Amino acid sequence: MRWGLYTRLAISLGVLLAVAMLTLGYMLLSDATKRLENERLMVTRTLARTLAEGSVDALAADDYELMERWVSSVLPDNNYAYAFLSRPDGLILTHTQLDRIGHRIDTDKRIETGPDSFQTMFKDQPVQEVVYPVNIGNKHLADAHIAYYVNRSDLLDSETTTRILGIVALFLLLLLGAALLIIRRHTRPLSELATSITNVSLDAAHTTQLDRKLLQRTDEIGALAREYSDMLDRLGAAYTELQNEEQRLRERVEERTSELRQSNLELESFSYSVSHDLRAPLRAMAGYSQILLEDHASSIDAEGRHALQRIRDSTFHMDQLISDLLALSRVSRHTMQHKPVDLSAMATEIVAGLRQQQPDRDIEIQIKPTSKVDGDPGLLRVALQNLIDNAWKYTGKSASPRIEFGEVEGEPGSFYIRDNGAGFDMRFADKMFGVFQRLHHSDEFEGTGIGLATVERILHRHKGTIRAESAAGNTVFTFTLHRAG
């Protein structure tokens, strides 16, 4: 029995792939299993050390609430069973399993596996527990414990992935070389068909015919040649239909674009209408609250007056929130008009306005000369105003407030605003530029959480970037813009 081309290729390549994949699978499984265990143990040791070092202050001050926050935040995913802090005598101070707090460490089921780790059971599942001591000088305060499930898989690290990819690449090269030899041996007749097909273009599909010898073959090559000839006829008809469909789609796109433009105009009108309708009841609430406070204060007790004042404050906050949202919306719709802009001169004007609003405030401000940038003056003023307003606001409680603006040395087109205000927790730095994201309570510093989102959107429209960094007494916002030509 004569096998066809497909059958011969399928059997040859199938056997080769089966042998290669079996060999590859065996090597990968035997190597990756040991690597994953070592990697998980190293990561857990790092986490235990992090928990130990982060809990020093809480242990020294007996701050159990801070200890609990450290313990509850240290576990990265569900592959970890628990974490806790214990005294040297074995008493558990705090635990991710709250019912274990106050108990003592159970050492009966431990199986030592190393100087700082052992295997034990947790909820009928085997876990590997790592212990790291918490010391201040020579004083042993406590021990940090973290455990992970030994029967759960984890992601491969970069080194393991590189090794696996290298092995796979090697096998792929071997397979490719073998496949080329096999294809060359079994598919040489295809070269005739390939030569004929190369000489056939789509425009000549209805006039140029394939070699009759190819069409008259009785094997798979002949069947492929005949199918290709029929396909050329179908492609010609499909091409004509495609041109017609392209014209119809172009007309639909133009129609939808016109509809979208009209929808944007209606949405803009709607946003202004909604802002007006929302502000009307807010102003009424503020007005009536003021009337009650001024004309009827004697008939309202202190608690009532406090409630009325809270109502007025909330209405003012809501009014400011609506204004900020409208400003954020306008940033996206604003038509850009690029001009050379002097940011240092603009910053000087903004600071002068702030000093005029609060003439009694003693604050050191240093504005250094900067190169001009290419951008929309109106939008860049909004962005710079928000950044300087932030620095002005968050230095309100500093003993010697200081704000500095300038261009990063050695990085043309990169600018900074530095202050010694309240700062923020760098763990939440990625949330700063989201709408309604605030890292300080409204009782400490007022605001709506929209200003930095507006800044980020303006810089994005200028193809720029912004980042924030904060340490003790030093907060820096760094942003980039294209320099004026």
HULINZI-V793566 format. One record per residue. N is the residue number from 1. RES is the residue in three letters. SS is DSSP state (@ for helix, = for strand, . for the rest). PHI is phi as a letter, one per 20 degrees, with the letter a starting at -180 (none if undefined). Layout:
N;RES;SS;PHI / N;RES;SS;PHI
This chain:
1;MET;.;none / 2;ARG;.;e / 3;TRP;.;e / 4;GLY;.;f / 5;LEU;@;g / 6;TYR;@;f / 7;THR;@;f / 8;ARG;@;f / 9;LEU;@;f / 10;ALA;@;f / 11;ILE;@;f / 12;SER;@;f / 13;LEU;@;f / 14;GLY;@;f / 15;VAL;@;f / 16;LEU;@;f / 17;LEU;@;f / 18;ALA;@;f / 19;VAL;@;f / 20;ALA;@;f / 21;MET;@;f / 22;LEU;@;f / 23;THR;@;f / 24;LEU;@;f / 25;GLY;@;f / 26;TYR;@;f / 27;MET;@;f / 28;LEU;@;f / 29;LEU;@;f / 30;SER;@;f / 31;ASP;@;e / 32;ALA;@;f / 33;THR;@;f / 34;LYS;@;f / 35;ARG;@;f / 36;LEU;@;f / 37;GLU;@;f / 38;ASN;@;f / 39;GLU;@;f / 40;ARG;@;f / 41;LEU;@;f / 42;MET;@;f / 43;VAL;@;f / 44;THR;@;f / 45;ARG;@;f / 46;THR;@;f / 47;LEU;@;f / 48;ALA;@;f / 49;ARG;@;f / 50;THR;@;f / 51;LEU;@;f / 52;ALA;@;f / 53;GLU;@;f / 54;GLY;@;f / 55;SER;.;e / 56;VAL;@;g / 57;ASP;@;f / 58;ALA;@;f / 59;LEU;@;f / 60;ALA;@;f / 61;ALA;.;e / 62;ASP;.;l / 63;ASP;.;e / 64;TYR;@;f / 65;GLU;@;f / 66;LEU;@;f / 67;MET;@;g / 68;GLU;@;f / 69;ARG;@;f / 70;TRP;@;f / 71;VAL;@;f / 72;SER;@;f / 73;SER;@;d / 74;VAL;@;e / 75;LEU;.;f / 76;PRO;.;f / 77;ASP;.;b / 78;ASN;.;f / 79;ASN;.;f / 80;TYR;=;d / 81;ALA;=;e / 82;TYR;=;a / 83;ALA;=;b / 84;PHE;=;a / 85;LEU;=;d / 86;SER;=;c / 87;ARG;.;f / 88;PRO;.;g / 89;ASP;.;e / 90;GLY;.;n / 91;LEU;=;f / 92;ILE;=;f / 93;LEU;=;e / 94;THR;=;b / 95;HIS;=;b / 96;THR;.;f / 97;GLN;.;e / 98;LEU;@;g / 99;ASP;@;f / 100;ARG;@;e / 101;ILE;.;f / 102;GLY;.;n / 103;HIS;.;e / 104;ARG;=;d / 105;ILE;.;f / 106;ASP;.;e / 107;THR;.;d / 108;ASP;.;f / 109;LYS;.;e / 110;ARG;.;f / 111;ILE;=;c / 112;GLU;=;f / 113;THR;.;c / 114;GLY;.;a / 115;PRO;.;f / 116;ASP;.;c / 117;SER;=;b / 118;PHE;=;a / 119;GLN;=;d / 120;THR;=;b / 121;MET;=;d / 122;PHE;=;b / 123;LYS;.;l / 124;ASP;.;m / 125;GLN;=;c / 126;PRO;=;f / 127;VAL;=;c / 128;GLN;=;d / 129;GLU;=;d / 130;VAL;=;d / 131;VAL;=;d / 132;TYR;=;c / 133;PRO;=;f / 134;VAL;=;d / 135;ASN;=;c / 136;ILE;=;c / 137;GLY;.;m / 138;ASN;.;e / 139;LYS;=;e / 140;HIS;=;e / 141;LEU;=;f / 142;ALA;=;a / 143;ASP;=;c / 144;ALA;=;d / 145;HIS;=;d / 146;ILE;=;c / 147;ALA;=;c / 148;TYR;=;c / 149;TYR;=;f / 150;VAL;.;e / 151;ASN;.;d / 152;ARG;.;d / 153;SER;.;e / 154;ASP;.;c / 155;LEU;.;f / 156;LEU;.;f / 157;ASP;.;f / 158;SER;@;f / 159;GLU;@;f / 160;THR;@;f / 161;THR;@;f / 162;THR;@;f / 163;ARG;@;f / 164;ILE;@;f / 165;LEU;@;f / 166;GLY;@;f / 167;ILE;@;f / 168;VAL;@;f / 169;ALA;@;f / 170;LEU;@;f / 171;PHE;@;f / 172;LEU;@;f / 173;LEU;@;f / 174;LEU;@;f / 175;LEU;@;f / 176;LEU;@;f / 177;GLY;@;f / 178;ALA;@;f / 179;ALA;@;f / 180;LEU;@;f / 181;LEU;@;f / 182;ILE;@;f / 183;ILE;@;f / 184;ARG;@;f / 185;ARG;@;f / 186;HIS;@;d / 187;THR;.;c / 188;ARG;.;g / 189;PRO;.;f / 190;LEU;@;f / 191;SER;@;f / 192;GLU;@;f / 193;LEU;@;f / 194;ALA;@;f / 195;THR;@;f / 196;SER;@;f / 197;ILE;@;f / 198;THR;@;g / 199;ASN;.;e / 200;VAL;.;d / 201;SER;.;d / 202;LEU;.;f / 203;ASP;.;f / 204;ALA;.;d / 205;ALA;.;f / 206;HIS;.;e / 207;THR;.;d / 208;THR;.;e / 209;GLN;.;d / 210;LEU;.;f / 211;ASP;.;g / 212;ARG;@;f / 213;LYS;@;f / 214;LEU;@;f / 215;LEU;@;f / 216;GLN;.;e / 217;ARG;.;f / 218;THR;.;d / 219;ASP;.;e / 220;GLU;@;f / 221;ILE;@;f / 222;GLY;@;f / 223;ALA;@;f / 224;LEU;@;f / 225;ALA;@;f / 226;ARG;@;f / 227;GLU;@;f / 228;TYR;@;f / 229;SER;@;f / 230;ASP;@;f / 231;MET;@;f / 232;LEU;@;f / 233;ASP;@;f / 234;ARG;@;f / 235;LEU;@;f / 236;GLY;@;f / 237;ALA;@;f / 238;ALA;@;f / 239;TYR;@;f / 240;THR;@;f / 241;GLU;@;f / 242;LEU;@;f / 243;GLN;@;f / 244;ASN;@;f / 245;GLU;@;f / 246;GLU;@;f / 247;GLN;@;f / 248;ARG;@;f / 249;LEU;@;f / 250;ARG;@;f / 251;GLU;@;f / 252;ARG;@;f / 253;VAL;@;f / 254;GLU;@;f / 255;GLU;@;f / 256;ARG;@;f / 257;THR;@;f / 258;SER;@;f / 259;GLU;@;f / 260;LEU;@;f / 261;ARG;@;f / 262;GLN;@;f / 263;SER;@;f / 264;ASN;@;f / 265;LEU;@;f / 266;GLU;@;f / 267;LEU;@;f / 268;GLU;@;f / 269;SER;@;f / 270;PHE;@;f / 271;SER;@;f / 272;TYR;@;f / 273;SER;@;f / 274;VAL;@;f / 275;SER;@;f / 276;HIS;@;f / 277;ASP;@;f / 278;LEU;@;f / 279;ARG;@;f / 280;ALA;@;g / 281;PRO;@;f / 282;LEU;@;f / 283;ARG;@;f / 284;ALA;@;f / 285;MET;@;f / 286;ALA;@;f / 287;GLY;@;f / 288;TYR;@;f / 289;SER;@;f / 290;GLN;@;f / 291;ILE;@;f / 292;LEU;@;f / 293;LEU;@;f / 294;GLU;@;e / 295;ASP;@;e / 296;HIS;.;c / 297;ALA;@;f / 298;SER;@;f / 299;SER;@;e / 300;ILE;.;c / 301;ASP;.;f / 302;ALA;@;f / 303;GLU;@;f / 304;GLY;@;f / 305;ARG;@;f / 306;HIS;@;f / 307;ALA;@;f / 308;LEU;@;f / 309;GLN;@;f / 310;ARG;@;f / 311;ILE;@;f / 312;ARG;@;f / 313;ASP;@;f / 314;SER;@;f / 315;THR;@;f / 316;PHE;@;f / 317;HIS;@;f / 318;MET;@;f / 319;ASP;@;f / 320;GLN;@;f / 321;LEU;@;f / 322;ILE;@;f / 323;SER;@;f / 324;ASP;@;f / 325;LEU;@;f / 326;LEU;@;f / 327;ALA;@;f / 328;LEU;@;f / 329;SER;@;f / 330;ARG;@;f / 331;VAL;@;g / 332;SER;@;f / 333;ARG;@;e / 334;HIS;.;f / 335;THR;.;f / 336;MET;.;f / 337;GLN;.;c / 338;HIS;=;f / 339;LYS;=;b / 340;PRO;=;f / 341;VAL;=;c / 342;ASP;.;e / 343;LEU;@;f / 344;SER;@;f / 345;ALA;@;f / 346;MET;@;f / 347;ALA;@;f / 348;THR;@;f / 349;GLU;@;f / 350;ILE;@;f / 351;VAL;@;f / 352;ALA;@;f / 353;GLY;@;f / 354;LEU;@;f / 355;ARG;@;f / 356;GLN;@;f / 357;GLN;@;f / 358;GLN;.;c / 359;PRO;.;f / 360;ASP;.;e / 361;ARG;.;e / 362;ASP;.;e / 363;ILE;.;b / 364;GLU;=;e / 365;ILE;=;c / 366;GLN;=;c / 367;ILE;=;d / 368;LYS;.;e / 369;PRO;.;f / 370;THR;.;c / 371;SER;.;f / 372;LYS;.;f / 373;VAL;=;d / 374;ASP;=;e / 375;GLY;=;a / 376;ASP;=;e / 377;PRO;@;g / 378;GLY;@;f / 379;LEU;@;f / 380;LEU;@;f / 381;ARG;@;f / 382;VAL;@;f / 383;ALA;@;f / 384;LEU;@;f / 385;GLN;@;f / 386;ASN;@;f / 387;LEU;@;f / 388;ILE;@;f / 389;ASP;@;g / 390;ASN;@;f / 391;ALA;@;f / 392;TRP;@;f / 393;LYS;@;f / 394;TYR;@;e / 395;THR;.;e / 396;GLY;.;f / 397;LYS;.;d / 398;SER;.;e / 399;ALA;.;f / 400;SER;.;c / 401;PRO;.;f / 402;ARG;=;b / 403;ILE;=;c / 404;GLU;=;c / 405;PHE;=;c / 406;GLY;=;a / 407;GLU;=;d / 408;VAL;.;f / 409;GLU;.;f / 410;GLY;.;n / 411;GLU;.;c / 412;PRO;.;g / 413;GLY;.;n / 414;SER;=;d / 415;PHE;=;c / 416;TYR;=;c / 417;ILE;=;c / 418;ARG;=;d / 419;ASP;=;b / 420;ASN;.;d / 421;GLY;.;e / 422;ALA;.;f / 423;GLY;.;m / 424;PHE;.;b / 425;ASP;.;e / 426;MET;@;f / 427;ARG;@;f / 428;PHE;@;d / 429;ALA;@;f / 430;ASP;@;f / 431;LYS;@;e / 432;MET;.;f / 433;PHE;.;e / 434;GLY;.;e / 435;VAL;.;f / 436;PHE;.;m / 437;GLN;.;e / 438;ARG;.;c / 439;LEU;.;d / 440;HIS;.;c / 441;HIS;.;f / 442;SER;.;f / 443;ASP;.;f / 444;GLU;.;e / 445;PHE;.;c / 446;GLU;.;f / 447;GLY;.;q / 448;THR;.;d / 449;GLY;.;m / 450;ILE;.;d / 451;GLY;@;g / 452;LEU;@;f / 453;ALA;@;f / 454;THR;@;f / 455;VAL;@;g / 456;GLU;@;f / 457;ARG;@;f / 458;ILE;@;f / 459;LEU;@;f / 460;HIS;@;f / 461;ARG;@;f / 462;HIS;.;e / 463;LYS;.;m / 464;GLY;.;d / 465;THR;.;c / 466;ILE;=;b / 467;ARG;=;b / 468;ALA;=;c / 469;GLU;=;c / 470;SER;=;b / 471;ALA;=;c / 472;ALA;.;g / 473;GLY;.;m / 474;ASN;=;b / 475;THR;=;c / 476;VAL;=;c / 477;PHE;=;d / 478;THR;=;d / 479;PHE;=;c / 480;THR;=;d / 481;LEU;.;b / 482;HIS;.;f / 483;ARG;=;f / 484;ALA;.;f / 485;GLY;.;f
